[in-house]
Amino acid sequence: MSIALFMGSIDQTSVATALTAIQQDMQTRINWSGWTITIYALGQIVVLPLAGRLSDQYGRKRVFLGAIVVFVTASLCCGLVDNIYLLIGFRALQALGGGAFMPSATGIVADHFGSGRDRALGMFTSIFPIGGIVGPIIGSVFVTYWSWRGIFLINVPIGLVLFGLAAALIPAGARKPVARTDVRGVVLFAGAILAAMYGITTLGNASTRLLHPAFLVSEVLALVLAVLFVQHTRKSAAPFIPWRLLRGKGFGIMNLINFWFGTAALGFGALLPLYAEARFGFDGLEGGTLLTARAVGMICVAGLAVLALRRTGCRLPIVIGFLLVAGGLVGLAFAPVGSSSYGWLAVATGVTGLGMGLAVPASNNASLQLARDHLAAVAGLRGMFRQSGSIVAVSISTAVLARSSDAGATQAYIFLVFAIMLVCITPLVRLVPEHRGRW
């Protein structure tokens, strides 16, 4: 399970180091190369809650093995294409496999650790920071010394080994009664996100204004599809996302917190290497290794934070973590220009990692303890809202940057906005249902 999360984490963080290289190689604008990140997030948004449901119904092992096949095949295709639109399409397919890892793997781990599942899941999700250390370094090395294509091609041998291990070692799990898959709900939800994202991306073109038909039609379509999705979810007997997991006790506030956390924390991570290159003139390797500083910060506290959750509860680590991330973002925005710029950026990025190391395990457990009989579905829903926030952040940011004459200064203001958002949502944490002790 950890190898799967490790591979997925590497892919998320390494692609962020290659945006400039992809833009230049494909001869496209930054708002379109940014789609390689946002479409991956969109694919995960669609598949995260769906994979959780399918893993409950058809067995964790089947879904997990299928996810490996899809992820590895799409990775190979991404590494071979020479067209930005094909790359975006295969990244979406890759996301379907990568997004299915977390819910199915979460269910497998939870099934095998009984009353110790809170600590097991906390340590299990701490694999992400390790991939966060390796991913930017691998991505930067490939971009600097070979090609961005290596970022995708490296998944092929790892995936083949992973498939063999999973097939041999994971026991077959029990299957629950099969319910009809809510295809209509999936289509409505994915269509709403895709239409909104496309409209925002068009603003990156110099000829597109807020009243341009391409933008207006896309956003109106997104709104209509969103309304239809909500109506369908409330009336459907077996919806794509159960209504009680959207608005039930505790879920409404946790979904909102996860969305804004994804906007600020995940969104800034995708843009950090680009910021280092645009504002300070760092090369791809230097810019990419800044993400390693964030991962180191996460690892320094994540394990201790998991062990302390039974005493501290979830609220305190979330609040402290959010404020640390906000402080790190402010530090990034006001980084001094000079010989010490890299050191300053590394320290500020490390502070954001400390905050994430505190907040992520706590918010993960805060969500899971709300519905312990639907752990895979809750894990998928949590990831869906975080990735939704990341899509909003990257789509809007890259559209703004495409029209900016000073991308570095513009990103500094964007980081300040992210910091303000985190500070503003911190008071909402007091509404999160508290839990201490063993499950």
C-alpha positions as CSV (number, residue, x, y, z in Angstrom):
1,M,0.0,0.0,0.0
2,S,2.8,2.4,0.9
3,I,4.5,1.8,-2.5
4,A,1.4,2.8,-4.3
5,L,1.0,6.0,-2.3
6,F,4.7,6.7,-2.8
7,M,4.4,6.3,-6.6
8,G,1.3,8.6,-6.7
9,S,3.0,11.2,-4.5
10,I,6.1,11.3,-6.7
11,D,3.9,11.9,-9.7
12,Q,2.0,14.7,-8.1
13,T,5.0,16.6,-6.9
14,S,7.4,15.9,-9.8
15,V,5.1,17.3,-12.6
16,A,5.0,20.6,-10.8
17,T,8.8,21.0,-11.6
18,A,8.2,20.5,-15.3
19,L,5.6,23.1,-16.2
20,T,8.1,25.4,-17.8
21,A,9.8,22.6,-19.7
22,I,6.4,21.3,-21.0
23,Q,5.3,24.8,-22.0
24,Q,8.5,25.3,-24.0
25,D,8.6,21.8,-25.5
26,M,4.9,21.8,-26.5
27,Q,5.1,25.5,-27.6
28,T,2.0,26.5,-25.5
29,R,1.0,29.0,-22.9
30,I,1.4,28.5,-19.1
31,N,-2.4,28.3,-18.6
32,W,-2.5,25.2,-20.9
33,S,0.6,23.5,-19.5
34,G,-1.0,24.1,-16.1
35,W,-3.8,21.8,-17.2
36,T,-1.4,18.9,-16.8
37,I,-1.8,19.5,-13.0
38,T,-5.5,20.6,-13.0
39,I,-6.8,17.8,-15.2
40,Y,-5.0,15.3,-12.9
41,A,-6.7,16.8,-9.9
42,L,-10.1,16.7,-11.8
43,G,-9.7,13.0,-12.6
44,Q,-8.9,12.3,-9.0
45,I,-11.9,14.3,-7.9
46,V,-14.2,12.1,-10.0
47,V,-12.6,8.8,-9.1
48,L,-11.9,9.3,-5.4
49,P,-15.5,8.9,-4.0
50,L,-16.3,6.5,-6.8
51,A,-13.3,4.2,-6.1
52,G,-14.2,4.2,-2.4
53,R,-17.7,3.0,-3.2
54,L,-16.5,0.4,-5.7
55,S,-13.8,-0.9,-3.3
56,D,-16.6,-1.5,-0.7
57,Q,-18.8,-3.3,-3.2
58,Y,-16.4,-5.3,-5.4
59,G,-13.5,-5.8,-3.0
60,R,-10.4,-3.7,-2.2
61,K,-7.9,-5.9,-4.0
62,R,-9.8,-5.9,-7.4
63,V,-10.0,-2.1,-7.4
64,F,-6.4,-1.6,-6.3
65,L,-5.0,-3.9,-9.0
66,G,-7.2,-2.2,-11.6
67,A,-5.9,1.2,-10.5
68,I,-2.3,0.0,-11.0
69,V,-3.0,-1.1,-14.6
70,V,-4.7,2.2,-15.6
71,F,-2.0,4.3,-13.9
72,V,0.9,2.5,-15.5
73,T,-0.6,2.4,-19.0
74,A,-1.5,6.1,-18.9
75,S,2.0,7.0,-17.6
76,L,3.6,5.3,-20.6
77,C,1.3,7.2,-23.0
78,C,2.1,10.5,-21.3
79,G,5.8,9.9,-21.7
80,L,5.4,9.3,-25.5
81,V,3.0,12.0,-26.7
82,D,4.1,15.1,-28.6
83,N,0.9,17.2,-28.3
84,I,-0.3,19.2,-25.3
85,Y,-3.9,18.1,-25.8
86,L,-3.0,14.4,-25.9
87,L,-0.9,14.9,-22.9
88,I,-3.8,16.5,-21.0
89,G,-6.1,13.6,-22.1
90,F,-3.7,10.9,-20.9
91,R,-3.0,12.8,-17.6
92,A,-6.8,12.6,-17.0
93,L,-6.6,8.8,-17.6
94,Q,-3.6,8.6,-15.3
95,A,-5.6,10.4,-12.6
96,L,-8.3,7.8,-12.7
97,G,-5.7,5.2,-11.7
98,G,-3.9,7.3,-9.2
99,G,-7.1,8.6,-7.6
100,A,-8.3,5.0,-6.9
101,F,-5.1,4.2,-4.9
102,M,-6.1,6.1,-1.7
103,P,-9.6,4.9,-1.1
104,S,-8.9,1.2,-1.8
105,A,-5.6,1.3,0.1
106,T,-7.2,3.0,3.0
107,G,-9.9,0.3,3.2
108,I,-7.3,-2.4,3.0
109,V,-5.2,-0.9,5.9
110,A,-8.3,-0.2,8.0
111,D,-9.6,-3.7,7.5
112,H,-6.3,-5.2,8.8
113,F,-5.6,-3.0,11.9
114,G,-8.8,-3.1,13.9
115,S,-8.8,-0.8,16.9
116,G,-5.3,0.5,16.0
117,R,-6.5,1.8,12.6
118,D,-6.3,5.4,13.6
119,R,-2.5,5.2,14.1
120,A,-2.1,2.8,11.2
121,L,-3.9,5.2,8.8
122,G,-2.0,8.2,10.2
123,M,1.3,6.5,9.6
124,F,0.1,5.1,6.2
125,T,-0.8,8.6,4.9
126,S,2.6,9.9,6.1
127,I,4.1,8.1,3.1
128,F,3.0,11.2,1.1
129,P,5.8,13.4,2.5
130,I,8.4,10.8,1.6
131,G,7.3,10.9,-2.0
132,G,7.2,14.7,-1.6
133,I,11.0,14.6,-0.9
134,V,11.9,12.3,-3.8
135,G,9.4,13.6,-6.4
136,P,10.7,17.1,-6.8
137,I,14.3,15.8,-6.9
138,I,13.5,13.2,-9.5
139,G,11.4,15.6,-11.6
140,S,14.1,18.3,-11.4
141,V,16.9,15.9,-12.4
142,F,14.9,14.6,-15.4
143,V,14.0,18.1,-16.6
144,T,17.6,19.4,-16.1
145,Y,19.6,16.4,-17.5
146,W,17.2,14.6,-19.8
147,S,13.5,15.3,-20.5
148,W,10.3,15.9,-18.6
149,R,9.1,12.6,-20.2
150,G,11.2,10.6,-17.7
151,I,8.8,11.8,-15.0
152,F,6.1,9.6,-16.5
153,L,8.2,6.8,-17.9
154,I,9.7,6.0,-14.5
155,N,6.3,4.9,-13.3
156,V,6.3,1.9,-15.7
157,P,8.9,-0.3,-14.0
158,I,7.7,0.7,-10.5
159,G,4.1,-0.1,-11.4
160,L,5.0,-3.6,-12.8
161,V,6.8,-4.5,-9.6
162,L,3.9,-3.1,-7.6
163,F,1.3,-5.1,-9.5
164,G,3.2,-8.4,-8.9
165,L,3.5,-7.7,-5.2
166,A,-0.1,-6.7,-4.8
167,A,-1.4,-9.7,-6.6
168,A,0.7,-12.0,-4.5
169,L,0.5,-10.4,-1.0
170,I,-2.9,-8.7,-0.6
171,P,-5.6,-11.1,0.6
172,A,-8.9,-11.1,-1.2
173,G,-11.4,-9.0,0.8
174,A,-15.1,-9.5,1.3
175,R,-17.6,-8.1,-1.1
176,K,-20.7,-6.1,-0.1
177,P,-24.0,-6.3,-2.0
178,V,-23.6,-4.5,-5.4
179,A,-25.6,-1.4,-6.0
180,R,-26.1,0.4,-9.3
181,T,-23.3,2.9,-10.1
182,D,-24.6,6.4,-10.3
183,V,-23.4,7.2,-13.8
184,R,-25.6,10.3,-14.1
185,G,-24.2,11.8,-10.9
186,V,-20.6,11.2,-12.0
187,V,-21.2,12.9,-15.4
188,L,-23.0,15.9,-13.8
189,F,-20.3,16.4,-11.2
190,A,-17.3,16.0,-13.6
191,G,-19.0,18.2,-16.2
192,A,-19.5,21.0,-13.7
193,I,-15.9,21.0,-12.7
194,L,-14.6,20.7,-16.2
195,A,-16.7,23.5,-17.6
196,A,-15.8,25.8,-14.7
197,M,-12.1,25.0,-15.1
198,Y,-12.2,25.5,-18.9
199,G,-13.8,28.9,-18.5
200,I,-11.2,30.1,-16.1
201,T,-8.4,28.8,-18.3
202,T,-9.7,30.9,-21.3
203,L,-9.1,34.0,-19.3
204,G,-5.4,33.4,-19.7
205,N,-5.7,34.3,-23.4
206,A,-5.0,37.9,-24.1
207,S,-8.2,38.3,-26.2
208,T,-10.6,36.9,-23.6
209,R,-12.4,39.2,-21.2
210,L,-14.9,38.5,-18.4
211,L,-17.7,39.1,-20.8
212,H,-16.3,36.9,-23.5
213,P,-18.8,34.2,-24.7
214,A,-16.3,31.4,-24.1
215,F,-16.0,32.3,-20.4
216,L,-19.6,33.2,-19.8
217,V,-21.0,30.1,-21.5
218,S,-18.6,27.8,-19.7
219,E,-19.4,29.2,-16.3
220,V,-23.1,29.2,-16.8
221,L,-23.0,25.6,-18.0
222,A,-20.9,24.8,-14.8
223,L,-23.5,26.4,-12.6
224,V,-26.4,24.6,-14.3
225,L,-24.7,21.2,-14.0
226,A,-23.8,21.9,-10.4
227,V,-27.5,22.6,-9.5
228,L,-28.6,19.5,-11.4
229,F,-26.0,17.5,-9.5
230,V,-27.2,18.7,-6.1
231,Q,-30.9,18.0,-7.0
232,H,-30.0,14.6,-8.3
233,T,-27.9,13.7,-5.2
234,R,-30.8,14.6,-2.9
235,K,-33.3,12.5,-4.8
236,S,-31.3,9.5,-5.9
237,A,-31.6,6.3,-3.9
238,A,-27.9,5.4,-4.5
239,P,-26.1,8.7,-5.4
240,F,-22.5,9.0,-6.5
241,I,-21.8,10.9,-3.3
242,P,-24.3,10.1,-0.4
243,W,-26.0,13.3,0.7
244,R,-25.3,12.6,4.4
245,L,-21.6,12.6,3.6
246,L,-22.0,16.1,2.1
247,R,-24.2,17.7,4.6
248,G,-24.5,15.3,7.5
249,K,-23.4,16.1,11.0
250,G,-19.8,17.2,10.9
251,F,-19.4,16.5,7.2
252,G,-20.4,19.9,6.0
253,I,-17.8,21.7,8.0
254,M,-15.0,19.2,7.3
255,N,-15.7,19.3,3.5
256,L,-15.5,23.1,3.6
257,I,-12.2,23.0,5.6
258,N,-10.7,20.3,3.2
259,F,-11.7,22.4,0.2
260,W,-10.0,25.6,1.4
261,F,-7.0,23.7,2.7
262,G,-6.6,22.1,-0.7
263,T,-6.8,25.5,-2.3
264,A,-4.1,27.0,-0.2
265,A,-1.8,24.1,0.7
266,L,-2.0,21.9,-2.4
267,G,-2.4,24.8,-4.8
268,F,0.7,26.6,-3.6
269,G,2.8,23.4,-3.9
270,A,2.0,23.1,-7.6
271,L,3.0,26.7,-8.2
272,L,6.2,26.9,-6.0
273,P,8.8,25.7,-8.6
274,L,7.4,28.1,-11.2
275,Y,7.5,30.9,-8.6
276,A,11.2,30.2,-7.8
277,E,12.1,30.3,-11.5
278,A,10.0,33.4,-12.4
279,R,10.9,35.6,-9.5
280,F,14.4,34.6,-8.5
281,G,15.8,33.0,-11.7
282,F,16.4,29.6,-10.1
283,D,16.9,26.7,-12.5
284,G,14.6,23.7,-12.5
285,L,16.6,21.7,-10.1
286,E,16.8,24.5,-7.5
287,G,13.1,25.3,-7.8
288,G,12.1,21.7,-7.6
289,T,14.1,20.9,-4.4
290,L,12.1,23.6,-2.6
291,L,9.2,21.1,-2.5
292,T,11.6,18.7,-0.8
293,A,11.9,21.3,2.1
294,R,8.2,21.1,2.5
295,A,8.2,17.3,2.6
296,V,11.0,17.4,5.2
297,G,9.0,19.7,7.4
298,M,6.0,17.3,7.1
299,I,8.1,14.3,8.1
300,C,9.6,16.1,11.1
301,V,6.2,16.3,12.8
302,A,3.8,14.0,11.1
303,G,4.7,10.8,13.0
304,L,4.7,12.5,16.4
305,A,1.4,14.3,15.5
306,V,-0.2,10.9,14.7
307,L,0.9,9.4,18.0
308,A,-0.3,12.5,20.0
309,L,-3.8,12.6,18.4
310,R,-5.4,10.4,21.1
311,R,-4.4,13.0,23.7
312,T,-4.7,16.3,21.8
313,G,-7.8,15.5,19.7
314,C,-8.1,16.8,16.2
315,R,-8.9,20.5,16.6
316,L,-5.7,21.8,18.1
317,P,-3.3,20.3,15.6
318,I,-5.5,21.6,12.7
319,V,-5.5,25.1,14.0
320,I,-1.7,25.2,14.7
321,G,-1.0,23.6,11.4
322,F,-3.1,26.1,9.4
323,L,-1.4,29.0,11.1
324,L,2.0,27.6,10.4
325,V,1.2,27.1,6.7
326,A,-0.1,30.7,6.5
327,G,3.1,32.0,8.1
328,G,5.2,30.1,5.7
329,L,3.2,31.5,2.7
330,V,3.7,35.0,4.0
331,G,7.5,34.3,4.3
332,L,7.5,33.1,0.7
333,A,5.8,36.2,-0.6
334,F,8.2,38.5,1.2
335,A,11.4,36.6,0.4
336,P,14.4,38.9,0.1
337,V,16.2,39.2,-3.2
338,G,19.9,38.4,-2.9
339,S,22.4,35.6,-2.3
340,S,20.3,34.3,0.6
341,S,17.1,34.0,-1.4
342,Y,17.3,30.2,-1.7
343,G,17.9,29.7,2.0
344,W,15.0,32.0,2.9
345,L,12.6,30.2,0.5
346,A,13.7,26.8,1.8
347,V,13.0,27.8,5.4
348,A,9.6,29.3,4.6
349,T,8.7,26.3,2.6
350,G,9.8,24.0,5.4
351,V,7.5,25.9,7.8
352,T,4.5,25.2,5.5
353,G,5.6,21.5,5.7
354,L,5.6,21.6,9.5
355,G,2.0,23.0,9.4
356,M,0.9,20.4,6.9
357,G,2.5,17.6,9.0
358,L,0.3,18.7,12.0
359,A,-2.9,19.5,10.1
360,V,-3.1,16.6,7.6
361,P,-3.2,13.6,10.0
362,A,-5.6,15.4,12.3
363,S,-8.0,16.4,9.5
364,N,-7.8,12.9,8.0
365,N,-8.9,11.3,11.3
366,A,-11.5,14.0,12.0
367,S,-13.2,13.0,8.7
368,L,-12.8,9.2,9.1
369,Q,-14.2,9.1,12.7
370,L,-17.5,10.6,11.4
371,A,-18.5,7.5,9.6
372,R,-16.4,4.5,10.6
373,D,-18.5,2.1,8.5
374,H,-17.7,3.9,5.3
375,L,-14.0,4.5,5.6
376,A,-13.1,4.1,2.0
377,A,-15.9,6.4,0.8
378,V,-15.0,9.0,3.4
379,A,-11.3,8.9,2.4
380,G,-12.3,9.4,-1.2
381,L,-14.7,12.3,-0.4
382,R,-12.0,14.0,1.7
383,G,-9.5,13.8,-1.2
384,M,-12.1,15.0,-3.6
385,F,-12.7,18.3,-1.8
386,R,-8.9,18.8,-1.3
387,Q,-8.3,18.3,-5.0
388,S,-11.2,20.5,-5.9
389,G,-9.6,23.3,-4.0
390,S,-6.3,22.6,-5.8
391,I,-8.0,22.8,-9.2
392,V,-9.5,26.2,-8.3
393,A,-6.1,27.5,-7.1
394,V,-4.1,26.3,-10.1
395,S,-6.6,27.2,-12.7
396,I,-7.2,30.8,-11.5
397,S,-3.5,31.3,-10.7
398,T,-2.2,30.1,-14.1
399,A,-4.9,32.2,-15.9
400,V,-3.8,35.3,-14.0
401,L,-0.1,34.5,-14.6
402,A,-0.7,34.1,-18.4
403,R,-1.8,37.8,-18.5
404,S,0.8,39.1,-16.1
405,S,3.8,41.1,-17.2
406,D,5.7,40.1,-13.9
407,A,4.8,36.5,-13.0
408,G,7.0,36.4,-10.0
409,A,5.5,39.4,-8.3
410,T,2.0,38.3,-9.2
411,Q,2.6,34.9,-7.6
412,A,3.8,36.6,-4.4
413,Y,0.4,38.3,-4.1
414,I,-1.3,35.0,-4.8
415,F,0.6,33.4,-1.9
416,L,-0.6,36.2,0.4
417,V,-4.2,35.5,-0.6
418,F,-3.7,31.8,0.2
419,A,-2.3,32.8,3.6
420,I,-5.3,35.1,4.4
421,M,-7.7,32.3,3.4
422,L,-6.2,29.9,5.8
423,V,-6.3,32.4,8.7
424,C,-10.0,33.1,7.9
425,I,-11.1,29.5,8.0
426,T,-9.2,28.7,11.2
427,P,-12.2,29.8,13.5
428,L,-14.3,27.2,11.7
429,V,-12.2,24.4,13.2
430,R,-14.1,24.7,16.5
431,L,-17.2,23.3,14.8
432,V,-15.3,20.1,13.9
433,P,-16.6,17.1,16.1
434,E,-13.9,16.3,18.6
435,H,-12.6,12.8,19.3
436,R,-9.9,11.5,21.7
437,G,-8.7,8.0,22.6
438,R,-8.8,4.8,20.7
439,W,-11.4,4.0,18.1
